[in-house]
């Protein structure tokens, strides 16, 4: 089945985010410097990844997820940790909430349930039995909020567990180190 999450932006696909090839902190950012040059503060309006945006990611998971590049880099990090089903589910729920057609909502709710919620689902998320049963009942007459409890749980898991590790990861630290010193001031 094709992934429900878009691939990383073309600018970031060349980054080697494989955990097997992590560089030591001494080498961190060496090759990234030439590939991910942040634009100066005067060019903040233009598309690109800059120090100001990246430093905002450390303020909260919400800020990280509201950034186009932050989202993609966090997804790549979660893949290295084999927990990308969490962000995938969270994103699918965000899209699901935008559905207007009740027929489409019903169809999508069943697909989400089968892929992420039901026991032994291919991309099963870590939620409690009570929440799983509540969602099972809710999707019989789906609404835009029928996955909200599970989405809140998954967000909390990412916020308490994955997000702090991301901020200490070689991926994030290498990106921060790749910013020219003149922009950091």
Backbone as a printed PyTorch tensor [residue, N CA C, xyz], in Angstrom:
tensor([[[  0.8490,  -1.1760,   0.0000],
         [  0.0000,   0.0000,   0.0000],
         [  0.8920,   1.2360,   0.0000]],

        [[  0.6180,   2.2400,  -0.8230],
         [  1.4570,   3.4290,  -0.8520],
         [  1.3340,   4.2040,   0.4450]],

        [[  2.3960,   4.9010,   0.7800],
         [  2.4280,   5.6780,   2.0140],
         [  1.4490,   6.8340,   1.9170]],

        [[  0.8230,   7.1770,   3.0180],
         [ -0.1070,   8.2960,   3.0480],
         [  0.6000,   9.6120,   3.3060]],

        [[  1.9020,   9.5630,   3.5480],
         [  2.6770,  10.7530,   3.8490],
         [  3.5210,  11.0890,   2.6400]],

        [[  3.5560,  12.3630,   2.3000],
         [  4.3550,  12.8010,   1.1650],
         [  5.8360,  12.6150,   1.4520]],

        [[  6.6020,  12.4520,   0.4070],
         [  8.0400,  12.2960,   0.5840],
         [  8.6660,  13.6300,   0.9600]],

        [[  9.8780,  13.6160,   1.5260],
         [ 10.5340,  14.8570,   1.9290],
         [ 10.7550,  15.7730,   0.7340]],

        [[ 10.8370,  17.0740,   0.9720],
         [ 11.0890,  17.9970,  -0.1260],
         [ 12.3720,  17.6100,  -0.8580]],

        [[ 12.4180,  17.9310,  -2.1450],
         [ 13.5650,  17.5670,  -2.9630],
         [ 14.8710,  18.0840,  -2.3570]],

        [[ 14.8180,  19.2520,  -1.7440],
         [ 16.0300,  19.8270,  -1.1510],
         [ 16.5870,  18.9630,  -0.0320]],

        [[ 15.7480,  18.1430,   0.6130],
         [ 16.1820,  17.3740,   1.7720],
         [ 16.3810,  15.8950,   1.4780]],

        [[ 16.0400,  15.4400,   0.2670],
         [ 16.1240,  14.0220,  -0.0360],
         [ 17.5510,  13.5200,  -0.0530]],

        [[ 18.5080,  14.3970,  -0.2940],
         [ 19.8990,  13.9540,  -0.3660],
         [ 20.5190,  13.7450,   1.0140]],

        [[ 19.8510,  14.1930,   2.0690],
         [ 20.4100,  14.0140,   3.4100],
         [ 20.4180,  12.5480,   3.7670]],

        [[ 21.5280,  12.0490,   4.2570],
         [ 21.6060,  10.6600,   4.6850],
         [ 21.1660,  10.5980,   6.1240]],

        [[ 19.9430,  10.1290,   6.3550],
         [ 19.3900,  10.0990,   7.6980],
         [ 19.3560,   8.6810,   8.2400]],

        [[ 20.1440,   7.8090,   7.6760],
         [ 20.2130,   6.4280,   8.1130],
         [ 20.9710,   6.3670,   9.4390]],

        [[ 20.3900,   5.7100,  10.4270],
         [ 21.0350,   5.6450,  11.7360],
         [ 22.3490,   4.8930,  11.6810]],

        [[ 22.5220,   3.9990,  10.7140],
         [ 23.7650,   3.2470,  10.6010],
         [ 24.9400,   4.1450,  10.2250]],

        [[ 24.6580,   5.2540,   9.5670],
         [ 25.7630,   6.0860,   9.0880],
         [ 25.8520,   7.4170,   9.8130]],

        [[ 25.4110,   7.4480,  11.0720],
         [ 25.5190,   8.6830,  11.8430],
         [ 26.9790,   9.0540,  12.0140]],

        [[ 27.2550,  10.3370,  11.8880],
         [ 28.6190,  10.8030,  12.0680],
         [ 28.8380,  11.1720,  13.5190]],

        [[ 30.0640,  11.1900,  13.9300],
         [ 30.3620,  11.6050,  15.3020],
         [ 30.0740,  13.0920,  15.4400]],

        [[ 29.8910,  13.5510,  16.6570],
         [ 29.5550,  14.9520,  16.8590],
         [ 30.6470,  15.8770,  16.3440]],

        [[ 31.8750,  15.3800,  16.2320],
         [ 32.9780,  16.1650,  15.6950],
         [ 32.7350,  16.5050,  14.2240]],

        [[ 32.2230,  15.5460,  13.4720],
         [ 32.0120,  15.7230,  12.0390],
         [ 30.6480,  16.3190,  11.7210]],

        [[ 29.7940,  16.4830,  12.7310],
         [ 28.4170,  16.8760,  12.5220],
         [ 28.3100,  18.1220,  11.6550]],

        [[ 27.4940,  18.0250,  10.6150],
         [ 27.1970,  19.1770,   9.7920],
         [ 28.2230,  19.4960,   8.7400]],

        [[ 29.3390,  18.8140,   8.6790],
         [ 30.3810,  19.1380,   7.7240],
         [ 29.8850,  19.2380,   6.3030]],

        [[ 29.3170,  18.1760,   5.7780],
         [ 28.8350,  18.1800,   4.4110],
         [ 27.4960,  18.8960,   4.2880]],

        [[ 26.7450,  18.9640,   5.3680],
         [ 25.4610,  19.6470,   5.3260],
         [ 25.6280,  21.1480,   5.1080]],

        [[ 26.7380,  21.6860,   5.6010],
         [ 26.9640,  23.1110,   5.4710],
         [ 26.8610,  23.5740,   4.0280]],

        [[ 27.4660,  22.8000,   3.1400],
         [ 27.4450,  23.1930,   1.7400],
         [ 26.0950,  22.9380,   1.0880]],

        [[ 25.3000,  22.0400,   1.6640],
         [ 24.0240,  21.6910,   1.0410],
         [ 22.8310,  22.4670,   1.5960]],

        [[ 22.9010,  22.8490,   2.8530],
         [ 21.7710,  23.5290,   3.4760],
         [ 22.1730,  24.9110,   3.9750]],

        [[ 22.4940,  25.7910,   3.0800],
         [ 22.8590,  27.1430,   3.4740],
         [ 21.5950,  27.9300,   3.8060]],

        [[ 21.5420,  28.4700,   5.0050],
         [ 20.4020,  29.2990,   5.3760],
         [ 20.5560,  30.6580,   4.7270]],

        [[ 19.4510,  31.2190,   4.4410],
         [ 19.4800,  32.5520,   3.8510],
         [ 19.5880,  33.5670,   4.9700]],

        [[ 20.1020,  34.7060,   4.6670],
         [ 20.2840,  35.7430,   5.6910],
         [ 18.9340,  36.2630,   6.1670]],

        [[ 18.9490,  36.9890,   7.2540],
         [ 17.7230,  37.5090,   7.8460],
         [ 16.9340,  38.3690,   6.8660]],

        [[ 17.6400,  39.0970,   5.9840],
         [ 16.9490,  39.9370,   5.0210],
         [ 16.1490,  39.1080,   4.0180]],

        [[ 16.5220,  37.8790,   3.8080],
         [ 15.8380,  37.0280,   2.8340],
         [ 14.8570,  36.0810,   3.5110]],

        [[ 14.4220,  36.4140,   4.7150],
         [ 13.5470,  35.5140,   5.4750],
         [ 12.2260,  35.2520,   4.7660]],

        [[ 11.8050,  36.1580,   3.8920],
         [ 10.5360,  35.9740,   3.1870],
         [ 10.6300,  34.9210,   2.0980]],

        [[ 11.8090,  34.6260,   1.6370],
         [ 11.9590,  33.6770,   0.5430],
         [ 11.9090,  32.2590,   1.0680]],

        [[ 11.6380,  31.3390,   0.1420],
         [ 11.5350,  29.9400,   0.5290],
         [ 12.9060,  29.4000,   0.9020]],

        [[ 12.9850,  28.6420,   1.9560],
         [ 14.2480,  28.0430,   2.3640],
         [ 14.2850,  27.7980,   3.8520]],

        [[ 15.3240,  27.1550,   4.2680],
         [ 15.4870,  26.7710,   5.6590],
         [ 16.4980,  27.7100,   6.2890]],

        [[ 16.1200,  28.4130,   7.3470],
         [ 17.0490,  29.3380,   7.9790],
         [ 17.1330,  29.0800,   9.4810]],

        [[ 18.1420,  29.6220,  10.0920],
         [ 18.4070,  29.4030,  11.5050],
         [ 17.2220,  29.8150,  12.3730]],

        [[ 16.6120,  30.9600,  12.0610],
         [ 15.4960,  31.4400,  12.8730],
         [ 14.3670,  30.4150,  12.9040]],

        [[ 14.0370,  29.8680,  11.7380],
         [ 12.9670,  28.8740,  11.6740],
         [ 13.3560,  27.6110,  12.4420]],

        [[ 14.5760,  27.1270,  12.2110],
         [ 15.0170,  25.8990,  12.8760],
         [ 15.0750,  26.0650,  14.3860]],

        [[ 15.4950,  27.2310,  14.8550],
         [ 15.5750,  27.4310,  16.3040],
         [ 14.1790,  27.4830,  16.9280]],

        [[ 13.1770,  27.9090,  16.1700],
         [ 11.7980,  27.9150,  16.6640],
         [ 11.2910,  26.4980,  16.9320]],

        [[ 11.8220,  25.5380,  16.2010],
         [ 11.3850,  24.1450,  16.3700],
         [ 11.6240,  23.6490,  17.7890]],

        [[ 12.6270,  24.1910,  18.4670],
         [ 12.9310,  23.7210,  19.8220],
         [ 11.9820,  24.2990,  20.8680]],

        [[ 11.1370,  25.2320,  20.4890],
         [ 10.2110,  25.8450,  21.4430],
         [  9.0290,  24.9460,  21.7630]],

        [[  8.5300,  24.2210,  20.7610],
         [  7.4040,  23.3120,  21.0050],
         [  7.2060,  22.3970,  19.8060]],

        [[  6.5650,  21.2870,  20.0570],
         [  6.2350,  20.3600,  18.9760],
         [  5.2670,  21.0270,  17.9990]],

        [[  4.3600,  21.8510,  18.5070],
         [  3.4230,  22.5590,  17.6300],
         [  4.1670,  23.4140,  16.6110]],

        [[  5.1930,  24.1240,  17.0700],
         [  5.9680,  24.9630,  16.1440],
         [  6.7120,  24.1240,  15.1200]],

        [[  7.2460,  23.0110,  15.5660],
         [  7.9410,  22.1130,  14.6450],
         [  6.9760,  21.6140,  13.5690]],

        [[  5.7950,  21.1800,  13.9740],
         [  4.8380,  20.6180,  13.0270],
         [  4.1950,  21.6710,  12.1320]],

        [[  4.2420,  22.9250,  12.5480],
         [  3.6690,  23.9880,  11.7080],
         [  4.6420,  24.4440,  10.6200]],

        [[  5.8670,  23.9930,  10.6930],
         [  6.8780,  24.3300,   9.6860],
         [  6.9250,  23.2360,   8.6210]],

        [[  6.8710,  23.6460,   7.3620],
         [  6.9200,  22.6740,   6.2640],
         [  8.1760,  21.8120,   6.3480]],

        [[  9.3150,  22.4440,   6.5050],
         [ 10.5710,  21.6990,   6.5760],
         [ 10.7050,  20.9600,   7.9020]],

        [[ 10.2470,  21.5820,   8.9870],
         [ 10.2990,  20.9360,  10.2840],
         [  9.5300,  19.6320,  10.2790]],

        [[  8.3550,  19.6600,   9.6850],
         [  7.5240,  18.4620,   9.5980],
         [  8.2580,  17.3550,   8.8410]],

        [[  8.8350,  17.6930,   7.7050],
         [  9.5090,  16.6820,   6.8760],
         [ 10.7490,  16.1220,   7.5800]],

        [[ 11.4900,  16.9650,   8.2440],
         [ 12.6980,  16.5130,   8.9360],
         [ 12.3250,  15.6540,  10.1390]],

        [[ 11.2640,  16.0450,  10.8500],
         [ 10.7830,  15.2450,  11.9780],
         [ 10.2940,  13.8800,  11.4900]],

        [[  9.6030,  13.8540,  10.3560],
         [  9.1620,  12.5800,   9.7710],
         [ 10.3610,  11.6920,   9.4690]],

        [[ 11.3870,  12.2700,   8.8640],
         [ 12.5920,  11.4970,   8.5400],
         [ 13.2250,  10.9470,   9.8130]],

        [[ 13.2670,  11.7610,  10.8550],
         [ 13.8070,  11.3080,  12.1370],
         [ 12.9860,  10.1470,  12.6960]],

        [[ 11.6640,  10.2670,  12.6670],
         [ 10.8100,   9.2050,  13.1970],
         [ 10.9840,   7.9060,  12.4150]],

        [[ 11.2540,   8.0110,  11.1240],
         [ 11.5220,   6.8030,  10.3330],
         [ 12.7700,   6.0990,  10.8470]],

        [[ 13.7820,   6.8640,  11.2210],
         [ 15.0090,   6.2500,  11.7320],
         [ 14.7420,   5.5480,  13.0550]],

        [[ 13.7080,   5.9790,  13.7610],
         [ 13.3510,   5.3860,  15.0520],
         [ 12.2360,   4.3460,  14.9230]],

        [[ 11.8090,   4.0850,  13.7240],
         [ 10.7320,   3.1370,  13.4610],
         [  9.4560,   3.4990,  14.2120]],

        [[  9.1640,   4.7930,  14.2910],
         [  7.9220,   5.2340,  14.9230],
         [  7.2070,   6.2740,  14.0740]],

        [[  7.4040,   6.2080,  12.7620],
         [  6.7840,   7.1850,  11.8810],
         [  5.2810,   6.9860,  11.7230]],

        [[  4.7420,   5.8580,  12.2280],
         [  3.2910,   5.6700,  12.1720],
         [  2.5810,   6.7360,  13.0010]],

        [[  3.2480,   7.2650,  14.0190],
         [  2.6350,   8.2930,  14.8630],
         [  2.3840,   9.5830,  14.0940]],

        [[  3.4020,  10.0920,  13.4380],
         [  3.2260,  11.3420,  12.6840],
         [  2.3380,  11.0900,  11.4700]],

        [[  2.4560,   9.9210,  10.8820],
         [  1.6100,   9.5720,   9.7370],
         [  0.1380,   9.6000,  10.1550]],

        [[ -0.1810,   8.9700,  11.2840],
         [ -1.5540,   8.9710,  11.7950],
         [ -2.0090,  10.3870,  12.1040]],

        [[ -1.1650,  11.1670,  12.7610],
         [ -1.5270,  12.5320,  13.1240],
         [ -1.8620,  13.3550,  11.8740]],

        [[ -1.0430,  13.2120,  10.8310],
         [ -1.2760,  13.9430,   9.5810],
         [ -2.5460,  13.4730,   8.8740]],

        [[ -2.7650,  12.1640,   8.8700],
         [ -3.9700,  11.6140,   8.2410],
         [ -5.2100,  12.1620,   8.9580]],

        [[ -5.1460,  12.2690,  10.2750],
         [ -6.2740,  12.8300,  11.0360],
         [ -6.4990,  14.2970,  10.6920]],

        [[ -5.4250,  15.0460,  10.5310],
         [ -5.5650,  16.4500,  10.1470],
         [ -6.2630,  16.5690,   8.7980]],

        [[ -5.9010,  15.7300,   7.8480],
         [ -6.5630,  15.7260,   6.5380],
         [ -8.0140,  15.2640,   6.6510]],

        [[ -8.2320,  14.2520,   7.4640],
         [ -9.5740,  13.7040,   7.6560],
         [-10.5440,  14.7850,   8.1420]],

        [[-10.0920,  15.6440,   9.0360],
         [-10.9470,  16.7010,   9.5890],
         [-11.4300,  17.6800,   8.5290]],

        [[-10.7540,  17.7340,   7.4010],
         [-11.1090,  18.6700,   6.3310],
         [-12.1640,  18.1090,   5.3740]],

        [[-12.4980,  16.8390,   5.5040],
         [-13.4550,  16.2010,   4.5990],
         [-14.8570,  16.7450,   4.8610]],

        [[-15.5510,  17.1080,   3.8090],
         [-16.9100,  17.6560,   3.9220],
         [-17.9730,  16.6050,   3.6050]],

        [[-17.7050,  15.7350,   2.6610],
         [-18.6740,  14.7370,   2.2230],
         [-18.8210,  13.6230,   3.2620]],

        [[-20.0610,  13.3440,   3.6680],
         [-20.2800,  12.2970,   4.6750],
         [-19.9240,  10.9150,   4.1210]],

        [[-20.1510,  10.6890,   2.8380],
         [-19.7740,   9.4020,   2.2400],
         [-18.2580,   9.2190,   2.2750]],

        [[-17.5410,  10.2550,   1.8660],
         [-16.0820,  10.1990,   1.8680],
         [-15.5400,  10.0770,   3.2950]],

        [[-16.1720,  10.7680,   4.2200],
         [-15.7550,  10.7090,   5.6220],
         [-15.9190,   9.2860,   6.1610]],

        [[-17.0270,   8.6580,   5.8530],
         [-17.2780,   7.2950,   6.3120],
         [-16.2480,   6.3250,   5.7300]],

        [[-16.0080,   6.4570,   4.4560],
         [-15.0270,   5.5880,   3.7830],
         [-13.6320,   5.7770,   4.3650]],

        [[-13.2210,   7.0310,   4.5390],
         [-11.8880,   7.3360,   5.0660],
         [-11.7540,   6.8940,   6.5130]],

        [[-12.8000,   7.0580,   7.3110],
         [-12.7670,   6.6490,   8.7240],
         [-12.4970,   5.1470,   8.8340]],

        [[-13.1490,   4.3640,   7.9830],
         [-12.9300,   2.9150,   8.0000],
         [-11.4970,   2.5640,   7.6140]],

        [[-10.9580,   3.2690,   6.6240],
         [ -9.5770,   3.0160,   6.1970],
         [ -8.5870,   3.3770,   7.3030]],

        [[ -8.8170,   4.4910,   7.9470],
         [ -7.9390,   4.9150,   9.0480],
         [ -8.0020,   3.8980,  10.1800]],

        [[ -9.2040,   3.4590,  10.5010],
         [ -9.3680,   2.4740,  11.5630],
         [ -8.6000,   1.1940,  11.2420]],

        [[ -8.7470,   0.7060,  10.0280],
         [ -8.0810,  -0.5410,   9.6360],
         [ -6.5630,  -0.3990,   9.5920]],

        [[ -6.0900,   0.7610,   9.2030],
         [ -4.6420,   0.9460,   9.0500],
         [ -3.9330,   1.2700,  10.3700]],

        [[ -4.6030,   2.0010,  11.2780],
         [ -3.9120,   2.5000,  12.4750],
         [ -4.5110,   2.0720,  13.8180]],

        [[ -5.8110,   1.8330,  13.8740],
         [ -6.4850,   1.6860,  15.1620],
         [ -6.7260,   0.2370,  15.5710]],

        [[ -7.2810,  -0.5460,  14.6780],
         [ -7.6580,  -1.9130,  15.0730],
         [ -6.4400,  -2.7030,  15.5450]],

        [[ -6.6930,  -3.6580,  16.4270],
         [ -5.6130,  -4.5060,  16.9370],
         [ -4.9440,  -5.2150,  15.7610]],

        [[ -3.6310,  -5.2540,  15.7940],
         [ -2.8150,  -5.8840,  14.7440],
         [ -2.8900,  -5.1420,  13.4040]],

        [[ -3.2580,  -3.8650,  13.4290],
         [ -3.2970,  -3.0560,  12.2020],
         [ -1.8830,  -2.9460,  11.6300]],

        [[ -1.7550,  -2.7960,  10.3120],
         [ -0.4200,  -2.7150,   9.6980],
         [  0.4410,  -1.5710,  10.2560]],

        [[ -0.1690,  -0.4510,  10.6260],
         [  0.5570,   0.7100,  11.1750],
         [ -0.0380,   1.0770,  12.5380]],

        [[ -0.2810,   0.0770,  13.3600],
         [ -0.9740,   0.2550,  14.6380],
         [ -0.2700,   1.2740,  15.5280]],

        [[ -1.0740,   2.2070,  16.0240],
         [ -0.5590,   3.2070,  16.9600],
         [ -0.7810,   2.7090,  18.3800]],

        [[ -0.0610,   3.2860,  19.3130],
         [ -0.1120,   2.8590,  20.7060],
         [ -1.1810,   3.6580,  21.4610]],

        [[ -2.3830,   3.0840,  21.5200],
         [ -3.4720,   3.7010,  22.2830],
         [ -4.0840,   2.6420,  23.1920]],

        [[ -4.8030,   3.1060,  24.2070],
         [ -5.4140,   2.1790,  25.1600],
         [ -6.6760,   1.5360,  24.5780]],

        [[ -7.0670,   0.4430,  25.1810],
         [ -8.2140,  -0.3380,  24.7340],
         [ -9.5080,   0.4800,  24.7600]],

        [[ -9.6600,   1.2960,  25.7930],
         [-10.8680,   2.1230,  25.9420],
         [-11.0100,   3.0900,  24.7550]],

        [[ -9.9270,   3.7300,  24.3740],
         [ -9.9500,   4.6650,  23.2480],
         [-10.2280,   3.9200,  21.9470]],

        [[ -9.6080,   2.7650,  21.7950],
         [ -9.8240,   1.9370,  20.5980],
         [-11.3130,   1.5810,  20.4560]],

        [[-11.9340,   1.1720,  21.5480],
         [-13.3570,   0.8080,  21.5120],
         [-14.2480,   2.0210,  21.2370]],

        [[-13.9020,   3.1600,  21.8150],
         [-14.6590,   4.3860,  21.5690],
         [-14.6160,   4.7440,  20.0760]],

        [[-13.4650,   4.6490,  19.4750],
         [-13.3310,   4.9550,  18.0480],
         [-14.1080,   3.9330,  17.2160]],

        [[-14.0460,   2.6820,  17.6090],
         [-14.8070,   1.6370,  16.8960],
         [-16.2950,   2.0020,  16.8590]],

        [[-16.8120,   2.5110,  17.9710],
         [-18.2240,   2.9390,  18.0090],
         [-18.4270,   4.2300,  17.2020]],

        [[-17.4910,   5.1620,  17.3230],
         [-17.6230,   6.4560,  16.6430],
         [-17.6410,   6.3410,  15.1200]],

        [[-16.9040,   5.4200,  14.5580],
         [-16.8380,   5.3640,  13.0920],
         [-18.0910,   4.7480,  12.4690]],

        [[-19.0080,   4.2500,  13.3000],
         [-20.2940,   3.7720,  12.7670],
         [-21.1090,   4.9500,  12.2420]],

        [[-20.9220,   6.1040,  12.8570],
         [-21.5260,   7.3560,  12.3950],
         [-20.4300,   8.4180,  12.5060]],

        [[-19.4640,   8.3840,  11.5890],
         [-18.2700,   9.2300,  11.7330],
         [-18.5340,  10.7320,  11.6600]],

        [[-17.7630,  11.4360,  12.4640],
         [-17.7640,  12.9000,  12.4470],
         [-16.3110,  13.3490,  12.2910]],

        [[-16.1040,  14.6240,  12.1260],
         [-14.7480,  15.1630,  11.9500],
         [-13.8840,  14.9530,  13.1910]],

        [[-14.4940,  14.7010,  14.3360],
         [-13.7380,  14.5780,  15.5840],
         [-13.6410,  13.1470,  16.1160]],

        [[-14.0330,  12.1630,  15.3380],
         [-14.0820,  10.7940,  15.8720],
         [-12.7010,  10.2040,  16.1800]],

        [[-11.6260,  10.7840,  15.6650],
         [-10.2820,  10.2880,  15.9680],
         [ -9.5230,  11.2180,  16.9240]],

        [[-10.1960,  12.2450,  17.4150],
         [ -9.5210,  13.2530,  18.2390],
         [ -8.8390,  12.6770,  19.4830]],

        [[ -9.4900,  11.7500,  20.1790],
         [ -8.8780,  11.1720,  21.3860],
         [ -7.5790,  10.4540,  21.0510]],

        [[ -7.6140,   9.6350,  19.9990],
         [ -6.3970,   8.9150,  19.5930],
         [ -5.3350,   9.8940,  19.1020]],

        [[ -5.7600,  10.9290,  18.3990],
         [ -4.8010,  11.9140,  17.9110],
         [ -4.1370,  12.6470,  19.0730]],

        [[ -4.9110,  12.9560,  20.1010],
         [ -4.3450,  13.6030,  21.2940],
         [ -3.3330,  12.6990,  21.9940]],

        [[ -3.6640,  11.4120,  22.0920],
         [ -2.7500,  10.4550,  22.7230],
         [ -1.4520,  10.3610,  21.9400]],

        [[ -1.5570,  10.2340,  20.6290],
         [ -0.3690,  10.1140,  19.7770],
         [  0.4600,  11.3920,  19.8410]],

        [[ -0.1940,  12.5480,  19.8350],
         [  0.5370,  13.8070,  19.9520],
         [  1.2920,  13.8490,  21.2780]],

        [[  0.6320,  13.4400,  22.3560],
         [  1.2790,  13.4120,  23.6720],
         [  2.4830,  12.4920,  23.6900]],

        [[  2.3590,  11.3260,  23.0510],
         [  3.4930,  10.3940,  22.9750],
         [  4.6630,  11.0300,  22.2340]],

        [[  4.3640,  11.6630,  21.1100],
         [  5.4410,  12.3100,  20.3430],
         [  6.0630,  13.4530,  21.1440]],

        [[  5.2260,  14.2230,  21.8190],
         [  5.7000,  15.3800,  22.5770],
         [  6.5980,  14.9690,  23.7430]],

        [[  6.2320,  13.9060,  24.4450],
         [  6.9950,  13.4610,  25.6110],
         [  8.1940,  12.5920,  25.2570]],

        [[  8.1320,  11.8880,  24.1370],
         [  9.1310,  10.8760,  23.8330],
         [  9.9730,  11.2310,  22.5990]],

        [[  9.3640,  11.2340,  21.4480],
         [ 10.0970,  11.4280,  20.1880],
         [ 10.6550,  12.8400,  20.0320]],

        [[  9.8640,  13.8410,  20.3700],
         [ 10.2810,  15.2330,  20.1760],
         [ 11.5550,  15.5850,  20.9680]],

        [[ 11.6460,  15.2690,  22.2600],
         [ 12.8980,  15.5690,  22.9670],
         [ 14.1130,  14.8410,  22.3630]],

        [[ 13.9090,  13.5990,  21.9110],
         [ 15.0110,  12.8760,  21.2620],
         [ 15.3810,  13.5280,  19.9430]],

        [[ 14.3840,  14.0300,  19.2180],
         [ 14.6590,  14.7380,  17.9630],
         [ 15.5530,  15.9500,  18.2170]],

        [[ 15.2520,  16.7040,  19.2640],
         [ 16.0360,  17.9070,  19.5670],
         [ 17.4820,  17.5730,  19.9370]],

        [[ 17.7370,  16.3520,  20.3940],
         [ 19.0990,  15.9120,  20.7180],
         [ 19.7230,  15.0930,  19.5870]],

        [[ 18.9800,  14.8820,  18.5150],
         [ 19.4320,  13.9980,  17.4310],
         [ 20.5120,  14.6360,  16.5760]],

        [[ 21.2890,  13.7730,  15.9290],
         [ 22.3040,  14.2400,  14.9830],
         [ 21.6710,  15.0140,  13.8310]],

        [[ 20.4760,  14.6290,  13.4370],
         [ 19.7940,  15.3060,  12.3240],
         [ 19.5670,  16.7780,  12.6720]],

        [[ 18.9180,  17.0300,  13.8080],
         [ 18.6110,  18.4100,  14.2020],
         [ 19.8830,  19.1910,  14.5090]],

        [[ 20.7920,  18.5970,  15.2650],
         [ 22.0250,  19.2970,  15.6380],
         [ 22.8760,  19.6120,  14.4030]],

        [[ 22.8940,  18.7130,  13.4320],
         [ 23.6550,  18.9700,  12.2000],
         [ 23.0420,  20.1310,  11.4250]],

        [[ 21.7250,  20.1940,  11.3940],
         [ 21.0740,  21.3140,  10.7070],
         [ 21.3880,  22.6330,  11.4070]],

        [[ 21.3360,  22.6240,  12.7310],
         [ 21.6470,  23.8520,  13.4790],
         [ 23.1080,  24.2520,  13.2710]],

        [[ 23.9990,  23.2650,  13.2480],
         [ 25.4180,  23.5420,  13.0280],
         [ 25.7190,  24.0030,  11.6080]],

        [[ 24.8420,  23.6810,  10.6700],
         [ 25.1000,  24.0160,   9.2670],
         [ 24.7920,  25.4730,   8.9370]],

        [[ 24.2100,  26.1900,   9.8750],
         [ 23.8610,  27.5780,   9.6480],
         [ 25.1020,  28.4520,   9.7480]],

        [[ 25.3210,  29.3250,   8.7880],
         [ 26.4590,  30.2410,   8.8760],
         [ 26.3990,  31.0710,  10.1540]],

        [[ 27.5640,  31.2990,  10.7690],
         [ 27.6350,  32.0240,  12.0420],
         [ 27.0090,  33.4070,  11.9580]],

        [[ 27.1280,  34.0970,  10.8400],
         [ 26.6140,  35.4700,  10.7270],
         [ 25.0910,  35.5080,  10.8840]],

        [[ 24.3960,  34.4200,  10.5280],
         [ 22.9480,  34.3830,  10.6500],
         [ 22.5330,  34.0810,  12.0760]],

        [[ 23.3760,  33.4130,  12.8490],
         [ 23.0280,  33.0120,  14.2110],
         [ 22.9730,  34.1840,  15.1840]],

        [[ 23.6010,  35.2790,  14.8560],
         [ 23.6670,  36.4070,  15.7970],
         [ 22.3650,  37.1130,  15.9680]]])
